[in-house]
Amino acid sequence: MREATSHGERRSVARAPGSEAWRTVRRDAWRIEAFEAQIAYEAAQRRSAIKLKSAVIWGVALGLGVTLFQLWSSATVG
């Protein structure tokens, strides 16, 4: 069964707000939105972990460089 909308388009009465089909569509849409939000959250977590690992690697490399420079400078002065 179909009904006319205010602008002349026809739509299924089964998809009318409040119908079981409408509630099912909305529930599925909410599940999809929640799934997409979960994917976005996990991607942000991965980016954050990569940034942290990168910062740790750069920190270790800088510390090692400073230590080697200090050893080199003390060996050349002494």
ChimeraX commands (.cxc) that place a marker at each C-alpha (Angstrom):
marker #1 position 0.00,0.00,0.00 radius 0.5
marker #1 position 1.31,3.47,-0.86 radius 0.5
marker #1 position 0.45,6.99,0.19 radius 0.5
marker #1 position 1.18,10.38,-1.38 radius 0.5
marker #1 position 3.52,12.76,0.38 radius 0.5
marker #1 position 3.08,16.54,0.50 radius 0.5
marker #1 position 5.26,17.13,-2.58 radius 0.5
marker #1 position 3.60,14.53,-4.77 radius 0.5
marker #1 position 6.07,11.69,-4.25 radius 0.5
marker #1 position 4.64,8.34,-3.31 radius 0.5
marker #1 position 6.15,6.23,-0.59 radius 0.5
marker #1 position 5.43,2.94,1.05 radius 0.5
marker #1 position 3.18,3.10,4.09 radius 0.5
marker #1 position 5.32,0.33,5.54 radius 0.5
marker #1 position 8.22,2.82,5.74 radius 0.5
marker #1 position 6.07,5.45,7.45 radius 0.5
marker #1 position 7.53,6.70,10.74 radius 0.5
marker #1 position 6.48,4.47,13.59 radius 0.5
marker #1 position 5.96,1.34,11.50 radius 0.5
marker #1 position 7.90,-1.83,12.24 radius 0.5
marker #1 position 9.85,-1.51,8.98 radius 0.5
marker #1 position 10.76,2.07,9.84 radius 0.5
marker #1 position 11.97,1.03,13.31 radius 0.5
marker #1 position 14.04,-1.77,11.76 radius 0.5
marker #1 position 15.64,0.62,9.27 radius 0.5
marker #1 position 16.45,3.12,12.05 radius 0.5
marker #1 position 17.84,0.37,14.30 radius 0.5
marker #1 position 20.06,-0.87,11.46 radius 0.5
marker #1 position 21.20,2.70,10.75 radius 0.5
marker #1 position 22.13,3.16,14.42 radius 0.5
marker #1 position 24.09,-0.08,14.36 radius 0.5
marker #1 position 25.95,1.03,11.23 radius 0.5
marker #1 position 26.72,4.42,12.81 radius 0.5
marker #1 position 28.00,2.71,15.97 radius 0.5
marker #1 position 30.15,0.37,13.89 radius 0.5
marker #1 position 31.59,3.29,11.91 radius 0.5
marker #1 position 32.30,5.16,15.15 radius 0.5
marker #1 position 34.09,2.09,16.52 radius 0.5
marker #1 position 36.24,1.86,13.37 radius 0.5
marker #1 position 37.10,5.57,13.59 radius 0.5
marker #1 position 38.01,5.18,17.28 radius 0.5
marker #1 position 40.27,2.20,16.58 radius 0.5
marker #1 position 41.96,4.06,13.72 radius 0.5
marker #1 position 42.61,7.02,16.02 radius 0.5
marker #1 position 44.06,4.65,18.63 radius 0.5
marker #1 position 46.41,3.16,16.01 radius 0.5
marker #1 position 47.52,6.62,14.88 radius 0.5
marker #1 position 48.13,7.59,18.50 radius 0.5
marker #1 position 50.17,4.43,19.14 radius 0.5
marker #1 position 52.24,5.05,16.01 radius 0.5
marker #1 position 52.93,8.63,17.10 radius 0.5
marker #1 position 53.97,7.43,20.56 radius 0.5
marker #1 position 56.30,4.79,19.13 radius 0.5
marker #1 position 57.80,7.36,16.78 radius 0.5
marker #1 position 58.38,9.79,19.66 radius 0.5
marker #1 position 60.05,7.07,21.74 radius 0.5
marker #1 position 62.32,6.07,18.86 radius 0.5
marker #1 position 63.31,9.70,18.23 radius 0.5
marker #1 position 63.94,10.20,21.97 radius 0.5
marker #1 position 66.16,7.13,22.17 radius 0.5
marker #1 position 68.04,8.15,19.02 radius 0.5
marker #1 position 68.58,11.67,20.33 radius 0.5
marker #1 position 69.74,10.39,23.72 radius 0.5
marker #1 position 72.14,7.96,22.06 radius 0.5
marker #1 position 73.45,10.72,19.80 radius 0.5
marker #1 position 74.07,13.04,22.75 radius 0.5
marker #1 position 75.80,10.25,24.69 radius 0.5
marker #1 position 78.04,9.38,21.74 radius 0.5
marker #1 position 78.88,13.05,21.24 radius 0.5
marker #1 position 79.81,13.40,24.92 radius 0.5
marker #1 position 82.02,10.30,24.74 radius 0.5
marker #1 position 83.67,11.57,21.56 radius 0.5
marker #1 position 84.23,15.06,22.96 radius 0.5
marker #1 position 85.67,13.74,26.24 radius 0.5
marker #1 position 87.99,11.40,24.32 radius 0.5
marker #1 position 89.28,14.17,22.07 radius 0.5
marker #1 position 89.77,16.72,24.89 radius 0.5
marker #1 position 91.37,14.30,27.38 radius 0.5
marker link #1:1,2 radius 0.2
marker link #1:2,3 radius 0.2
marker link #1:3,4 radius 0.2
marker link #1:4,5 radius 0.2
marker link #1:5,6 radius 0.2
marker link #1:6,7 radius 0.2
marker link #1:7,8 radius 0.2
marker link #1:8,9 radius 0.2
marker link #1:9,10 radius 0.2
marker link #1:10,11 radius 0.2
marker link #1:11,12 radius 0.2
marker link #1:12,13 radius 0.2
marker link #1:13,14 radius 0.2
marker link #1:14,15 radius 0.2
marker link #1:15,16 radius 0.2
marker link #1:16,17 radius 0.2
marker link #1:17,18 radius 0.2
marker link #1:18,19 radius 0.2
marker link #1:19,20 radius 0.2
marker link #1:20,21 radius 0.2
marker link #1:21,22 radius 0.2
marker link #1:22,23 radius 0.2
marker link #1:23,24 radius 0.2
marker link #1:24,25 radius 0.2
marker link #1:25,26 radius 0.2
marker link #1:26,27 radius 0.2
marker link #1:27,28 radius 0.2
marker link #1:28,29 radius 0.2
marker link #1:29,30 radius 0.2
marker link #1:30,31 radius 0.2
marker link #1:31,32 radius 0.2
marker link #1:32,33 radius 0.2
marker link #1:33,34 radius 0.2
marker link #1:34,35 radius 0.2
marker link #1:35,36 radius 0.2
marker link #1:36,37 radius 0.2
marker link #1:37,38 radius 0.2
marker link #1:38,39 radius 0.2
marker link #1:39,40 radius 0.2
marker link #1:40,41 radius 0.2
marker link #1:41,42 radius 0.2
marker link #1:42,43 radius 0.2
marker link #1:43,44 radius 0.2
marker link #1:44,45 radius 0.2
marker link #1:45,46 radius 0.2
marker link #1:46,47 radius 0.2
marker link #1:47,48 radius 0.2
marker link #1:48,49 radius 0.2
marker link #1:49,50 radius 0.2
marker link #1:50,51 radius 0.2
marker link #1:51,52 radius 0.2
marker link #1:52,53 radius 0.2
marker link #1:53,54 radius 0.2
marker link #1:54,55 radius 0.2
marker link #1:55,56 radius 0.2
marker link #1:56,57 radius 0.2
marker link #1:57,58 radius 0.2
marker link #1:58,59 radius 0.2
marker link #1:59,60 radius 0.2
marker link #1:60,61 radius 0.2
marker link #1:61,62 radius 0.2
marker link #1:62,63 radius 0.2
marker link #1:63,64 radius 0.2
marker link #1:64,65 radius 0.2
marker link #1:65,66 radius 0.2
marker link #1:66,67 radius 0.2
marker link #1:67,68 radius 0.2
marker link #1:68,69 radius 0.2
marker link #1:69,70 radius 0.2
marker link #1:70,71 radius 0.2
marker link #1:71,72 radius 0.2
marker link #1:72,73 radius 0.2
marker link #1:73,74 radius 0.2
marker link #1:74,75 radius 0.2
marker link #1:75,76 radius 0.2
marker link #1:76,77 radius 0.2
marker link #1:77,78 radius 0.2
view
